[in-house]
Amino acid sequence: MSTALGMTAFGGTTVIGTNTIGDRAGIDTHSGRTRLHLTRRGRVVFTTLAAIPIAAVALALALNGGIAAAEGANIGAHLGANTVAGVATAFDYVTIRSGQSLWQLAETIAPTSDPRDVIAEIVSLNQLPSENVQPGQRLALPNTF
């Protein structure tokens, strides 16, 4: 550290200037605070971390909107009608009996069609998670068969 000293009229000493490592590094040693320097990589990381909550909220809103639209379509299905392009469509319903499978149901309602196609239509129409059905379950039947 180099220091330049000067004399005052009263015999005291004043410090005219100092040269420290902190001064050469660009650190403001007088206020006790340092300046933050972010590298390009640091800016990318900081921006990414700031964007994650925004993206999460946007995704949640998008998914919630899709669920609300699906629930709106299901309301009509519970009433016995479904709207497709603004036209109401009525479905026939069947209640699954004990020991009955979708394969048996498909063969009953469309004996000339491939049961796999009929089952796929029933699963899609009723939004079933699998092809397994339970006795007493009420299913809408497609009008095409």
C-alpha positions as CSV (number, residue, x, y, z in Angstrom):
1,M,0.0,0.0,0.0
2,S,1.4,3.3,-0.9
3,T,0.3,6.5,0.7
4,A,1.0,10.1,0.0
5,L,1.1,12.4,3.1
6,G,0.8,16.1,3.3
7,M,1.3,18.6,6.2
8,T,-1.4,20.9,7.5
9,A,-0.9,24.3,8.9
10,F,-1.5,23.0,12.4
11,G,1.2,20.3,12.2
12,G,-1.2,17.4,11.5
13,T,-0.9,14.9,8.8
14,T,-3.5,14.4,6.1
15,V,-3.7,11.5,3.8
16,I,-3.8,12.7,0.2
17,G,-4.2,9.4,-1.6
18,T,-3.9,5.6,-1.1
19,N,-3.4,2.8,-3.5
20,T,-4.5,-0.5,-2.3
21,I,-5.3,-3.9,-4.0
22,G,-9.0,-3.1,-3.6
23,D,-8.7,0.1,-5.6
24,R,-6.9,-1.7,-8.4
25,A,-9.6,-4.5,-8.5
26,G,-12.4,-2.0,-8.9
27,I,-13.8,-2.5,-5.4
28,D,-15.2,0.5,-3.6
29,T,-13.4,0.2,-0.3
30,H,-14.7,3.4,1.1
31,S,-18.4,2.4,1.3
32,G,-17.7,-1.3,2.3
33,R,-19.8,-2.5,-0.6
34,T,-18.6,-4.5,-3.6
35,R,-20.0,-4.2,-7.2
36,L,-21.5,-7.4,-8.5
37,H,-20.2,-8.5,-11.8
38,L,-22.1,-11.3,-13.5
39,T,-20.5,-13.3,-16.3
40,R,-22.5,-14.4,-19.3
41,R,-23.1,-17.8,-17.8
42,G,-24.2,-16.2,-14.5
43,R,-26.7,-14.0,-16.3
44,V,-28.1,-17.1,-18.1
45,V,-28.4,-19.0,-14.9
46,F,-30.0,-16.0,-13.1
47,T,-32.5,-15.5,-16.0
48,T,-33.4,-19.2,-16.1
49,L,-34.0,-19.3,-12.3
50,A,-36.2,-16.3,-12.6
51,A,-38.1,-17.7,-15.6
52,I,-38.9,-21.1,-14.0
53,P,-41.7,-19.8,-11.7
54,I,-43.3,-17.9,-14.6
55,A,-43.2,-21.0,-16.8
56,A,-44.7,-23.1,-14.0
57,V,-47.6,-20.6,-13.5
58,A,-48.3,-20.5,-17.3
59,L,-48.3,-24.3,-17.5
60,A,-50.7,-24.6,-14.5
61,L,-53.1,-22.1,-16.1
62,A,-52.9,-23.8,-19.4
63,L,-53.6,-27.2,-17.9
64,N,-56.4,-25.8,-15.7
65,G,-58.1,-24.3,-18.8
66,G,-58.0,-27.7,-20.5
67,I,-59.5,-29.4,-17.5
68,A,-62.3,-26.8,-17.4
69,A,-63.1,-27.4,-21.0
70,A,-63.2,-31.1,-20.6
71,E,-65.4,-30.8,-17.5
72,G,-67.8,-28.6,-19.6
73,A,-68.1,-31.4,-22.2
74,N,-68.7,-33.9,-19.4
75,I,-71.6,-31.9,-18.0
76,G,-73.6,-32.5,-21.2
77,A,-72.6,-36.2,-21.1
78,H,-74.1,-36.6,-17.7
79,L,-77.4,-35.2,-19.0
80,G,-77.5,-37.7,-21.8
81,A,-76.3,-35.4,-24.5
82,N,-73.0,-34.4,-25.9
83,T,-72.4,-31.3,-28.0
84,V,-70.2,-31.7,-31.0
85,A,-69.7,-28.5,-33.1
86,G,-72.8,-27.0,-31.4
87,V,-75.1,-30.0,-32.3
88,A,-76.6,-32.0,-29.4
89,T,-76.0,-35.8,-29.7
90,A,-77.9,-38.3,-27.6
91,F,-76.3,-41.5,-26.6
92,D,-77.7,-44.9,-25.7
93,Y,-76.4,-46.2,-22.3
94,V,-75.8,-49.7,-21.0
95,T,-75.1,-50.9,-17.5
96,I,-72.4,-53.6,-17.2
97,R,-73.7,-56.9,-15.7
98,S,-71.7,-59.2,-13.5
99,G,-69.2,-61.2,-15.6
100,Q,-69.7,-59.1,-18.7
101,S,-66.7,-57.7,-20.5
102,L,-66.3,-55.0,-23.1
103,W,-65.6,-57.7,-25.7
104,Q,-69.0,-59.3,-25.0
105,L,-70.7,-55.9,-25.1
106,A,-69.0,-55.1,-28.4
107,E,-70.1,-58.4,-30.0
108,T,-73.7,-57.7,-28.7
109,I,-74.1,-54.1,-30.0
110,A,-72.1,-54.5,-33.3
111,P,-72.0,-58.2,-34.4
112,T,-70.7,-57.4,-37.9
113,S,-67.9,-55.0,-36.7
114,D,-64.5,-55.8,-35.4
115,P,-64.9,-56.0,-31.6
116,R,-61.5,-54.2,-31.1
117,D,-62.7,-51.2,-33.0
118,V,-66.0,-51.1,-31.0
119,I,-64.1,-51.4,-27.7
120,A,-61.7,-48.6,-28.7
121,E,-64.7,-46.4,-29.5
122,I,-66.4,-47.2,-26.1
123,V,-63.2,-46.6,-24.2
124,S,-62.6,-43.3,-26.0
125,L,-66.2,-42.1,-25.6
126,N,-66.4,-42.8,-21.9
127,Q,-62.8,-41.7,-21.2
128,L,-62.0,-45.0,-19.5
129,P,-58.4,-45.5,-18.2
130,S,-58.4,-49.1,-19.4
131,E,-60.6,-51.7,-20.9
132,N,-61.6,-53.1,-17.5
133,V,-65.1,-52.5,-16.5
134,Q,-67.0,-53.1,-13.2
135,P,-70.5,-54.5,-12.7
136,G,-73.0,-51.7,-12.4
137,Q,-70.8,-49.3,-14.4
138,R,-72.9,-47.2,-16.8
139,L,-71.4,-46.7,-20.3
140,A,-72.4,-44.5,-23.2
141,L,-72.5,-46.4,-26.5
142,P,-71.3,-44.9,-29.8
143,N,-74.0,-44.1,-32.3
144,T,-72.0,-45.4,-35.2
145,F,-72.7,-49.1,-34.4
